[in-house]
Amino acid sequence: MKYLFEEYEKEQHEESKLLSIIEEETDEIENISALIGQYAVNYLCKKPCRTSEQTGYLWVQEILCGHDIRCYEMFRMEKHVFFKFCDELVEQGLKSTRQMGVQEMVAMFLNTVGHGVGNRMIQERFQHSGETVSRHFHEVLVACLRLSIKYIKPSDPKFQNVHSKIKNDQRYWPFFKNAIGAIDGTHIPCVVSPSDQPKFIGRKGYPTQNIMAVCDWDMCFIFALPGWEGTAHDARVFDNAITTPTMNFPHPPPGKYYLVDAGYPTPKGYIGPYKCERYHLADFRRSSGFTNHNEIVCATMAIHNFIRRHSETDTEFNQYEHANILDGEDNSYVGENSDQTLTISSSAEMDRVRDSIRDQIVNHMQ
């Protein structure tokens, strides 16, 4: 009898153990089924999101076939410039796909950078997914970078000819007959990771890039160096540009020079204004007349405003504000290595050239 009772308990134990295993497997199957169902709802049976009848292609064609001002307002370009821009990007390797043509890609890119809208707004306007928008944006961006190499360079690499703007303007001729352009910097807002933000947040209070630009007398950029942190000094960016061979900086030939402002050093080939003197047009507007002869040449050079006037008309440089840190101070700064302090002293030869220009202007006015 005892034996039969033990066998019964053993069978009951094995049966309960088997039932618990079945319950665990059932729960696992239910969980897997729930995951499969959720995946199917999210990825296989999901409701279409971009269902507007006016697709991105139709919208772009409507803009290009409509009033001229609509193209300028939406893409920040006139129609003939837009078509030429598309052709140039195709030459730089931009290709259409089965779902999207070059014109639509370029329209998405220009709509983004021209109006500062985000990815979601472009998704709704062009009826494409976020991944598609991001991918094609970067394809156009890469083509634009290749295109910049073609156009951001001097039209006269040897700077042999004196520009007609100088020849035909009594304010400049013959005082600035050897000036080939102007150099200045601008701070452009940027988006960086939180860990890198301290390097990019300067006196502006928000992350920026310190971009150095060189402009010729045609009001065209012949060199641009982006990417430096907002806390980097203008002199440091300048030194990196002129000392790095791979930058292809258009160095001034002997006898020629660039106009720079007080934030830059003045080695041979670069002339800046007199220290502690007014040289911004706003300073001259607040008071009448000149206090000394040095201010005459500073006002005539108008270095800061030469670049600023061009920056304010350019879409990519419309956030311009100048950082004039070294005004009245010595031109010294700390290099990339923290243990190395680089000092660039003003060239006595360029000081003599500046004095000569001042004397010529003063004599001419008398």
C-alpha positions, 0 to 999 in steps of 0.5 A: 500500500505504501508503495502504491502511495509513493508511486501516486505522489511521484506521478502527481509530481511529474504531472505538475512539473510537466504542466509548469513546463507547458505553461512556461512554453505557452507564455513564451509563445504568447510573448513571441506572438505579441512581438510578431504582431507588434512588428507586423503592425509597425513594419508590415501593415503600417498605415502610409504616412506621406499620402499627399497627392502633391508629391515633391516632384509635382511641387517642384515642377509647379514652382519652376513653371510658375511665377519667377518670384516663387522660385526665388522665394522657395529656393533662394535662386532665380530659375535660370540660376537654379537650372545652371546650378543643377547642371553644375552639380551633375558635372560634379557627380550628382545622379538621379535615382529611380524615385527622385530626380536631380532637381528635386534633390537640389530643391530639398537641399536649397529649401533646407539651407535657405529657410533653416527648416528641419528634416520633418518639415522637408518630409511633409513638403516633399513627401519622402521619409526622413532617411531619404531626405537625409541621404539625398541632402548629404549627396547634394552637399558633397557635390557642392563641396566639390563645386566649391573647389572649382569656383572659390579661387582667384580669377587671376591667380597671379594677381597681375592686373589692377582691378577696374574698381580701383582704377576707376575710383578716385578714393582708391587710385592710386593709393590702393593699386596693389591691394588684391582683396580683403580678409575677415572672419565671421561666426556661423551658428553650428550644431555640435555634440554636448561634449564639444560645445565648450570649445565652440561657445565663445562670446556669442553664448551659443556654438559657432564656427569661426570662418575666415573668408578672403574676398576680391574686388569683384565681391567674390570669395576666393578662399574660405576656411570653415570648421574652427571653433568659435573660441578660436582667435582670428589670428590662429585661424589665419596662421593655419590658413597661410602655413598649411600647404594643403589649404591652397591659400592664394598668397599675395605675390611680391608687391601686392597685399591683402587688407586685414582688420585689427584682429589679424597679424600683419606680416609681409603682404597683409596691411591692417589699420592703425591701432587704437584708431576708428576704422568701422563706418559706424564709428565715423557716422557717430561723429563728424570729421577726422581727429588725425591723418591715421583715421583718414587711411582707416576710413578709406580702407574700410576693411571691415565693411568691405567683407561685411557688405558682401557677407550680408548679401550672401545666404551662408554668411548672413549671421555675420558679426566680427570679433575684434579682440586684438584691437589695441593689443599685441598680436599674440596667441596660443597655438594648438599645442598648449605649451607653445605660444606663437607671437606674430609681430607686425612687419615694419615693411608693411607699416611703412607701406601703410604710412606711405598710403596715408601720406599719399592720401593726405597730400592728395586731399591738400 
